[in-house]
Amino acid sequence: MSPGIELRHRLRDFTLDAAFAFGDTPCVTALFGPSGAGKSTIIHAIAGLLRPQWGRLALHGETLLDTERGIFVPASARRIGVVFQDARLFPHLSVRANLLYGWRRAPAPGPAQDIDRIVALLGLESLLARKPRNLSGGERSRVALARALLMNPRALLLDEPLAALDAPRKAEILPYLERLVRETKIPMLYVSHALDEVARLADRMVVLNAGRVVAEGSLFDVTAQLDLFTGAHRLPGAVLEAVIAGHDAAHGLSELAFAGEILVVPAIARPIGDKVRIRIDADDVMLALVRPESVSANNILPASIAAIRDDGPNADVQLRLKEGHLIARITRRSVERLGLQPGTDVFALIKSVTVGGREQG
Amino acid sequence: MEGFLTAAELEALGLSLRVALVAVLVDLPFAFGAALLLARCDFRGKALVDGAIHLPLVLPPVALGYLLLISFGTRAPLGAFLLEHFGIQFVFSWTGAALASAILTFPFQVRAIRLSLEAQSAGLAEAAESLGAGALDRLLSLHIPLALPGILAGAVTAFAACLGEFGAIITFVSNIPGETRTLPLAIYTAIQTPGGEAAAARLAALSIGLALGGLVLADWVGRRTRNFIGQ
């Protein structure tokens, strides 16, 4: 895939120099990185709210930005929806008028039933007559999402749409986002520094650090890369895909088929055969040289060590499974004591698995 | 009112209201333009423009009246030109009183509108832009509605200030009953007239009532519109 966006922009003490694929396929690309990495600058440049010193952007074959050829399509003509962290609803307009703001201005407005469909998709039926100040934070985010969708956008940029919300509000809106991702075919760029959101929503992942792209690829591949696990903003764990293989109602558990093994997790209310995403945090993985017999952990996977990387007193160990990779974080002393090195066969004891994510296909 | 005020005093009241209303309405588009310029643009000489707009606040009104007289007098080039080609004469006419009031109260409107424009977050404009609104569209659909409390507060304040204008009016358009004798000029005339103390007191009381009413109205209108625009 050729890069959809290329940007170079220098601010006083910060240089953005990033290129990555975006917009060619209707998938969700997570733009992941610590604050100050340049995520918001990229969003603003794609939306047309910032004119980069050098850049190129084409969407569905139409050039929206090409500084070398002097092309800069203004934001109002780009038809790129943006959902900001602070929702940015128009305070003088009702929810209904906010929703129609972009719909009315679209060059080819969708049919009127689109409005009902999207209002229903985001559960806004009872809010339409209200003013934004009478909405909760989660409701505001949903209205902002619906407003951006109703402009019939070519692409949707979500700039940390959940960062301003507390955990219960986040939990309230994530299912709506998942439905949105499933039911619309719009390329989305989802900016976040929360891996749990990304793990649930994204297909691809672009990791940004200090203005540069340090990793790009499928969510599963990127989260299994060892060099992203160092420093203060390290990824907490790998995201993997598993299939529901069975339920153990008596113990309140479900079984997931994964990499030719079975993982036992708390019950998931989904039918057998459904694909689910799981996240296994590096801190929750222990290593053993022989298969332990008398331990409480249910989940033990055979693996071989692909790479080891020291990080202070700890070491991150990339484990190759039959399919995919896992990361384990153990102490450097354990590495020495067990004589671990690339190629060593080990058993990974998994203390906890986070289940969450949209089903695929 | 007929029992309380004489016909001449009622005439002065009506004239004052008319002069103030015309002055405020004529000012409004210019004041909005100036406020937009000061709130949104950075250019060389901005401080000078800002100072010129606020000059009437510190300039003696009599000096302004004198400047207007030497500019718009029928024998002055500008005044003669307007009279000859458009039949417009400001001196000794109520329109001249309105012109003087408009200039003197211009800064009140500019200030109030500028503050309400500067208080608007740039984020809302970005959101409107990404939703397909161009610059003029954003002005009409976003900036003007959100500036409404400032526009109205500025207009009401300017209106109340117009009712008190004296020095510039008497210098520029004189004190002609029924044409340029507004309330303050009528009070002045009553004081100058032997036995006019009662009339002066009545008109002064009326002025106080109007001024107070104007300020209360400004506050009420401000609260209502802020409520309307959801703040």
Chai-1 contact restraints between the chains, C-beta under 6 A:
chainA,res_idxA,chainB,res_idxB,connection_type,confidence,min_distance_angstrom,max_distance_angstrom,comment,restraint_id
A,A47,B,S130,contact,1.0,0.0,6.0,A-B,restraint_1
A,L49,B,E126,contact,1.0,0.0,6.0,A-B,restraint_2
A,A75,B,E129,contact,1.0,0.0,6.0,A-B,restraint_3
A,A75,B,S130,contact,1.0,0.0,6.0,A-B,restraint_4
A,S76,B,E129,contact,1.0,0.0,6.0,A-B,restraint_5
A,S76,B,G132,contact,1.0,0.0,6.0,A-B,restraint_6
A,S76,B,A133,contact,1.0,0.0,6.0,A-B,restraint_7
A,S76,B,G134,contact,1.0,0.0,6.0,A-B,restraint_8
A,V82,B,S130,contact,1.0,0.0,6.0,A-B,restraint_9
A,R88,B,G123,contact,1.0,0.0,6.0,A-B,restraint_10
A,R88,B,L124,contact,1.0,0.0,6.0,A-B,restraint_11
A,R88,B,A127,contact,1.0,0.0,6.0,A-B,restraint_12
A,P91,B,G230,contact,1.0,0.0,6.0,A-B,restraint_13
A,P91,B,Q231,contact,1.0,0.0,6.0,A-B,restraint_14
A,H92,B,P145,contact,1.0,0.0,6.0,A-B,restraint_15
A,H92,B,L146,contact,1.0,0.0,6.0,A-B,restraint_16
A,H92,B,I229,contact,1.0,0.0,6.0,A-B,restraint_17
A,H92,B,G230,contact,1.0,0.0,6.0,A-B,restraint_18
A,Y101,B,L131,contact,1.0,0.0,6.0,A-B,restraint_19
A,G102,B,L131,contact,1.0,0.0,6.0,A-B,restraint_20
A,G102,B,G132,contact,1.0,0.0,6.0,A-B,restraint_21
A,R105,B,G132,contact,1.0,0.0,6.0,A-B,restraint_22
A,K131,B,G230,contact,1.0,0.0,6.0,A-B,restraint_23
A,R133,B,G230,contact,1.0,0.0,6.0,A-B,restraint_24
A,M151,B,L131,contact,1.0,0.0,6.0,A-B,restraint_25
